C-alpha cells in the first residue's frame, strides 16, 4: 500500500513548475518585506540628526517602492500556489469520481451516499487548503523566522535571547492544541457525512416518507444529527478559542520585556533609536510566524485527516477488473477476455 503522503506527492509533482515559481515569489516577497525595517532604522537615525524635506522624500519613496514591489510578488505568489492547488483539486475530483464509477453495487449498498458526497466535497476542499495555502504560509513563515531572527541577533544578541524566552511555551501550546484539533476535526467530518447521508436518504425516499406519514420522524432524525454536528463544531471552536489567545499571550510577554529592556539600552547608548525601532519591527514580524505556525498546523492536520478519509474510498479495489486472464490446463496459449469483448 502506497503511503498517503507519497500518493499526495504524485499530484503535486504534476505542477512542480508552478510550485517552484510560487516558492520563488515567496522568497522575494519575504526578502522585500524584511528590508523595510532596515530602511526604517536608517531613516530614524538619520532624521534624528536633522529633518529635511529631501530626507523625508527619499525614505518615504523607498518605503513606498518596497510596498509596491512586494505587493506585485505577493500577488504572483498567491496566483501560482493557489492556482496549482485548484488544478490538483480538479484532478483529484475527477479521479475520485472515476474510481466510484468502477466500484460494484454492493459498495454503494454498504456505504451511504451522503458520506461519499461529503468526502468528494468537504474533505477535498480541506486537502486543497493543505496543498496550496498551507505550503505557501509554511515557506513564508520559515523564511521570515530565520531572516528576522538573524537581523535581531545582529542588532542585539542579548535582547534577542530574552525575547525568545516565550517560544518554548508557544511550541508546547502548538503541540497540545494541534493534536486535539486533529481529533476533533475528524469527528466533525464524520458527523458531516452523517448529516449529508440523512438528508440524501430523506430526499431520495420522499415519496415513501410521505406515504407512511413519517415527516415528523425524519425531521427529528435530521435535527438530532444536525445538533450533534453543531456541538462538535462548538467544541472545536472552544479549543481554537484557547489556542490563538494563548500564543498571543506568550508573544506579548516577550514584546513587553523587549520594550522595557530595549528602551534602557537606548538610554545607555548601547543601541541607537533606529536600531530599537527596527528590532521591534522584526519582533513584530517574528510574532506572525508563531501565530501562522499554529494556523498552518491546523490546516495540515485537517487536510491529512481528510486525505486519509478520501483514500479509504480510493484504495477500495473494484470486485471486477478491467481484464480477466484465463489459462487452460493444457499447453494452449492463454486467452484474455475483457469487458469490451
C-alpha positions in Angstrom: 0.0 0.0 0.0 1.4 3.4 -1.0 1.8 5.8 2.0 -0.7 8.7 2.0 2.0 11.3 1.7 3.7 9.7 -1.3 0.4 9.3 -3.1 -0.4 13.0 -2.5 3.1 13.9 -3.7 2.3 12.4 -7.1 -0.4 15.1 -7.6 1.9 17.9 -6.5 4.7 16.8 -8.9 2.4 17.3 -11.9 2.5 21.0 -11.2 6.0 21.3 -9.9 6.8 24.3 -12.2 4.0 26.4 -10.7 5.1 25.4 -7.2 8.7 26.3 -7.9 7.8 29.7 -9.3 5.4 30.3 -6.5 8.0 29.4 -3.9 10.5 31.8 -5.7 7.9 34.6 -5.3 7.6 33.6 -1.6 11.4 34.2 -1.2 11.3 37.5 -3.0 8.2 38.7 -1.1 9.7 37.8 2.3 13.0 39.4 1.4 11.4 42.6 0.3 9.2 42.8 3.4 12.2 42.2 5.7 14.2 45.0 4.1 11.6 47.6 5.3 12.7 47.6 9.0 16.3 48.2 8.0 15.4 51.2 5.9 13.3 52.4 8.8 16.3 52.1 11.1 18.5 54.3 8.8 15.6 56.7 8.4 15.1 57.2 12.2 18.8 57.5 12.9 19.3 60.0 10.0 16.2 62.1 10.8 17.2 62.2 14.5 20.3 64.2 13.4 18.2 66.6 11.3 14.9 66.6 9.4 14.8 67.9 5.9 12.3 67.6 3.1 14.8 65.7 0.9 15.3 63.1 3.5 11.6 62.6 4.1 11.0 62.3 0.4 13.9 59.8 0.0 12.9 57.4 2.8 9.2 57.8 2.1 9.8 56.8 -1.6 11.9 53.8 -0.6 9.2 52.5 1.7 6.5 53.1 -0.9 8.6 51.3 -3.5 9.1 48.3 -1.2 5.4 48.1 -0.6 4.5 48.2 -4.3 7.2 45.7 -5.4 6.3 43.4 -2.5 2.7 43.6 -3.4 3.4 42.5 -7.0 5.4 39.5 -5.9 2.8 38.7 -3.3 0.1 38.6 -6.0 2.1 36.2 -8.2 2.8 34.1 -5.1 -0.8 33.6 -4.3 -1.8 33.3 -8.0 0.7 30.5 -8.7 0.4 28.4 -5.5 -3.4 28.8 -5.0 -3.9 28.2 -8.8 -1.8 25.0 -8.6 -3.8 23.7 -5.7 -7.0 24.3 -7.7 -5.7 22.3 -10.6 -4.8 19.5 -8.1 -8.3 19.7 -6.7 -9.7 19.3 -10.2 -7.6 16.2 -10.8 -8.5 14.6 -7.5 -12.2 15.2 -8.0 -12.0 13.5 -11.5 -10.0 10.6 -10.1 -12.4 10.2 -7.2 -15.5 10.1 -9.4 -13.8 7.8 -11.9 -13.0 5.4 -9.1 -16.5 5.5 -7.8 -17.7 4.5 -11.3 -15.6 1.3 -11.0 -17.0 0.1 -7.7 -19.7 -2.5 -7.5 -23.3 -2.0 -6.4 -22.6 -3.8 -3.2 -20.2 -1.0 -2.2 -22.9 1.6 -2.5 -25.3 -0.5 -0.6 -22.9 -0.7 2.3 -21.8 3.0 2.2 -24.1 5.9 2.5 -24.3 8.3 -0.5 -24.2 11.4 1.7 -20.9 10.2 3.2 -19.4 9.7 -0.2 -20.6 13.2 -1.3 -19.0 14.7 1.9 -15.7 13.1 1.1 -15.8 14.4 -2.5 -16.6 18.0 -1.5 -15.7 19.0 2.1 -12.8 16.6 2.5 -11.4 17.5 -0.9 -11.5 21.2 -0.1 -9.6 20.6 3.2 -6.9 18.7 1.1 -6.7 21.6 -1.3 -6.1 24.0 1.6 -3.3 21.8 2.8 -1.6 21.7 -0.6 -2.0 25.3 -1.5 -2.3 27.9 1.3 -0.6 25.7 3.9 2.6 25.2 1.7 2.6 29.0 0.9 2.3 30.1 4.5 4.8 27.4 5.7 7.5 28.7 3.4 6.7 32.3 4.2 6.8 31.6 7.9 10.1 29.7 7.9 11.9 32.4 5.9 10.5 35.2 8.0 11.5 33.5 11.2 15.1 32.7 10.1 15.9 36.1 8.5 14.1 38.2 11.2 15.9 36.3 13.9 19.3 36.8 12.2 18.7 40.6 11.9 17.7 40.8 15.6 20.8 39.0 16.7 22.9 41.4 14.6 21.3 44.3 16.4 21.5 42.9 20.0 22.1 39.3 20.7 21.3 39.6 24.4 17.9 41.3 23.8 17.1 38.7 21.2 17.7 35.8 23.6 15.4 37.5 26.1 12.7 38.0 23.5 12.8 34.2 22.6 12.1 33.0 26.2 8.3 32.6 25.5 8.9 30.5 22.3 9.2 27.1 24.1 5.8 27.7 25.6 4.4 28.6 22.2 5.8 25.2 20.8 4.2 23.3 23.7 0.9 25.1 23.1 1.0 24.2 19.3 1.8 20.5 20.0 -1.0 20.1 22.6 -3.7 22.0 20.7 -2.6 20.7 17.3 -3.3 17.0 18.1 -6.5 17.9 19.9 -7.7 19.9 16.8 -6.8 17.0 14.6 -9.0 14.6 16.6 -12.0 16.9 16.8 -11.9 17.8 13.1 -12.0 14.1 12.2 -15.1 13.8 14.4 -16.6 16.8 12.7 -16.0 15.4 9.2 -17.5 12.1 10.2 -20.6 13.8 11.6 -20.9 16.0 8.5 -21.0 12.8 6.4 -23.8 11.6 8.7 -25.8 14.8 8.1 -25.4 14.6 4.4 -26.5 10.9 4.4 -29.6 11.6 6.4 -30.6 14.4 4.1 -29.9 12.4 1.0 -31.9 9.4 2.3 -34.9 11.5 3.2 -34.9 13.4 -0.1 -34.4 10.3 -2.3 -37.2 8.4 -0.4 -39.5 11.4 0.0 -42.5 9.6 -1.6 -42.2 6.7 0.9 -41.8 9.1 3.8 -45.0 11.0 2.8 -46.9 7.8 2.0 -46.3 6.5 5.6 -46.6 9.9 7.2 -43.0 9.8 8.6 -42.3 13.5 8.1 -42.0 14.2 11.8 -39.7 11.2 12.4 -37.4 12.2 9.6 -37.3 15.8 10.8 -36.4 14.6 14.3 -33.7 12.3 12.9 -32.2 15.2 10.9 -32.5 17.6 13.9 -30.5 15.2 16.1 -27.8 14.7 13.5 -27.6 18.4 12.9 -27.5 19.1 16.6 -24.6 16.7 17.1 -22.7 18.4 14.2 -23.3 21.8 15.9 -22.0 20.5 19.2 -18.8 19.1 17.7 -18.1 22.3 15.9 -18.6 24.3 19.1 -16.1 22.1 20.9 -13.6 22.7 18.1 -14.3 26.5 18.3 -13.8 26.5 22.0 -10.4 24.7 21.5 -9.3 27.2 18.9 -10.5 30.0 21.1 -7.9 29.0 23.7 -5.3 28.2 21.1 -4.7 31.6 19.4 -5.0 33.8 22.6 -2.5 31.6 24.4 0.0 32.1 21.7 -0.6 35.8 21.6 -0.2 36.0 25.4 3.2 34.4 25.4 4.4 36.5 22.5 3.0 39.6 24.2 5.1 38.9 27.3 8.2 38.8 25.1 7.3 42.1 23.5 6.7 43.7 26.9 10.2 42.6 28.2 11.8 43.9 25.0 10.1 47.2 25.3 11.3 47.6 28.9 14.9 46.4 28.5 15.4 47.8 24.9 14.4 51.3 26.0 17.0 51.1 28.7 19.6 50.1 26.2 18.8 53.1 24.1 19.1 55.4 27.1 22.5 53.9 27.9 23.6 54.4 24.3 24.3 50.7 23.6 21.9 50.7 20.6 20.5 53.6 18.6 16.9 54.6 18.5 16.7 53.4 14.9 18.1 50.0 15.8 15.5 49.8 18.6 12.7 50.6 16.2 14.0 48.1 13.7 14.3 45.5 16.4 10.7 45.9 17.4 9.6 45.7 13.8 11.5 42.4 13.4 10.0 41.2 16.6 6.5 42.0 15.3 7.3 40.1 12.1 8.5 37.2 14.3 5.2 37.0 16.1 3.4 36.4 12.9 5.3 33.1 12.1 4.4 31.9 15.6 0.7 32.6 15.1 0.8 31.4 11.4 2.5 28.2 12.5 -0.5 27.3 14.6 -2.8 28.1 11.8 -0.8 26.1 9.3 -0.6 23.2 11.8 -4.4 23.3 11.9 -4.7 23.2 8.1 -2.2 20.4 7.8 -4.0 18.4 10.5 -7.3 18.9 8.8 -6.0 18.2 5.3 -4.2 15.0 6.3 -7.3 13.7 8.1 -9.5 14.5 5.1 -7.0 12.9 2.7 -7.0 9.7 4.7 -10.8 9.7 4.5 -10.6 10.0 0.7 -8.0 7.3 0.5 -10.4 4.9 2.2 -12.5 5.1 -1.0 -9.7 5.4 -3.5 -7.9 2.3 -2.1 -11.0 0.2 -2.3 -10.4 -2.4 -5.1 -13.1 -3.0 -7.6 -14.6 -6.5 -7.4 -14.3 -6.8 -11.2 -11.1 -5.8 -13.0 -10.8 -4.4 -16.5 -9.5 -7.7 -17.8 -9.7 -11.3 -16.7 -7.0 -13.7 -17.8 -8.0 -17.4 -18.1 -5.4 -20.2 -18.5 -6.4 -23.7 -19.6 -4.8 -26.7 -18.0 -3.4 -27.6 -21.4 -0.4 -26.0 -23.0 -2.7 -23.9 -25.2 -2.0 -20.2 -25.3 -3.8 -18.1 -22.7 -6.9 -16.2 -23.7 -7.7 -12.7 -22.4 -11.3 -11.7 -22.1 -12.1 -8.0 -21.4 -15.3 -6.2 -20.7 -15.3 -4.9 -24.3 -15.4 -8.4 -25.8 
